[in-house]
Amino acid sequence: PYLSEVNKDGFNLVFFGAGRHDGWLFLLAYAVLFFLAARFMHFKRAHLQGFAIVVFVMCFIGVIQLFGINFLNLYPTSSYKGFPNLFFSTIGNADVMGGFMCMATPIIGVGYVVFRLSKPMQKFFLLAHTLSVYLMMVIKVDMAVVGLAALIAVMTPLLLRNRTYLKRVLDIGMTIALGWGLTGLVKY
């Protein structure tokens, strides 16, 4: 659709976009930012630990929200249980949260397997991973589940090539099973 609009009078629309600003300029800016991050950023254990803390806090707020608790007064009312219409955890609606969980769950899982972590941090990662899988299943965003299944299908053979990763891969498998199992057991 972009190329057909360039020939018409819609060059500004194509270049700058409309509404959500999805024109060429912004797509190019995204590409440049991602390229710079990929080229110059070195992903370290401290980054992953900070990310796991953020994911845990978001998941914890989401789980307690399912039970109708609004202790930080983040939402217009605390009288509901289950999914609200507009707000879920700290990130927005359920679809956005599901998309974020689709990204966060594999990062935490693979980070747990690949990085050497202290025992308390290993337990924390497993807890964050379990909560993220649980929320992904409760939210019922189909693409999040498909993304998790694709991750398992692609990463398991790669990670199992290294014998030291076997126990950690099994730990992640257990957190996936636990998160999935909690979906059927915990009623909110």
Secondary structure, DSSP 8 states (H G I E B T S, - for coil): -HHHHHTTT-HHHHHH-SSS--SHHHHHHHHHHHHHHHHH----HHHHHHHHHHHHHHHHHHHHHHTT--TT--SS-S---S--SS-BTTTBSHHHHHHHHHHHHHHHHHHHHHS---HHHHHHHHHHHHHHHHHHHHHT-HHHHHHHHHHHHHHHHHHHTSGGGHHHHHHHHHHHHHHHHHHHH---
